[in-house]
Amino acid sequence: MKNGINQENIQKINRILVLRLLRATGTCSRADLARMSNLRPATITNIVNELKDMHLIKEEGIINVERGRNGIAVSLDKSYYRVIGIRISRKYFHIGIFDIEGNELESSTHRFYADEEAETAFLRVQEQIEILIKKASQEKVVAIGCAIPGPFFRNLEGSESEYPDWPDINIKKVLSERFNVYVFLEHDANAGALAYNWQMRVPSGKMLVYFSAAQGIGAGIVNNGKLILGGLGTAGEIGHMSIETDGLLCKCGNRGCLELYCSSHVLINNINKRIGMGDYSVLKPGFHLDDVKEAVSKGDRLAVSEYEKVCDYLGIGIANIINILNPDIVVIGDELARISSDIMRERIEKVCSRRLYELVWQHTNVCVVDKQIDISLQGAAIVAIEELFKEQIFFNWVDY
Ligand SMILES: [Zn+2]
């Protein structure tokens, strides 16, 4: 059991603490850092100088600190190190380059083709990484974060499984050997949850749950800034929570799984069934999810009623998770949320307020995100940054 902390480790932990404080606050003075970290001003000065030499922080000029005194402000140096984020889904991959705070500098989306071999598809991912690394030649690309769909199992040594659709490819091994950088994999909903936790500057001690509502339903749970993963890393697979005792049989072996009643795929199927039964809709066979969004915005009765049903089921799943975890913040995003955030919020509020203790529901801050952003892409980069900011990896990384 490792339980000793020697002098060298304390030094590393203190440097990491200063970096994390700067990442959370943006810009602050040395006096602020000393106060927030509880470290002596002389220690802070040493750490700031060391981190400046490593191109990790920079001075920002004079700012006013306590009691009218001036001090030199410092912040993370966002110009030197770079992280690549990749989000792999079943239909496409999305890739971008980020600074070490987690801000996107550039990104692009690439389709996978139905008849494409896994090796060919993965080579195309690598080509795009190569392009971004070449473009960033003035800066140093230090890590790649990759968000993949579930089920996502970690083995007992703590490393990750491969992308389930490419069982013969070890993404982590291939990328780290070819590009000589650290590579981290994470479930896409977990990556999204970390990104929202960072974007919303959720204070320490709070819990955020992000529900990714798309072709499947997944959740990422961040408590006090850290992901809740569970033994194998499958915590948050809420799509396979049973909501109908004798419901439909799911591929996971369970019956009545949530995602058999509310996913973008189910919504399209249900609308198609009703059109097949002769019900009127502006939607015509072969329609896509974007067409459903348009039909809902025009008030198409059939599309609205089927969308409401899906939102109600999602609300049941959310109420169950709120009962289990009592989170402070719930964020719902992805394909289904983008159809109509207003309808979704209204339906979820209705379902949850009926099913939860009033005090618990009142405490929960619910946010439905309808922006056309791929939060799991930024999340992939943030997964890599969070890992780099853990002491051991960090100091190997900067070769210090
Ligand atoms: Zn299932």
Residues whose N, C-alpha, C, O or C-beta is under 5 A from the ligand:
A	BS01	ZN	G239 H240 C250 K251 C252 N254 C257
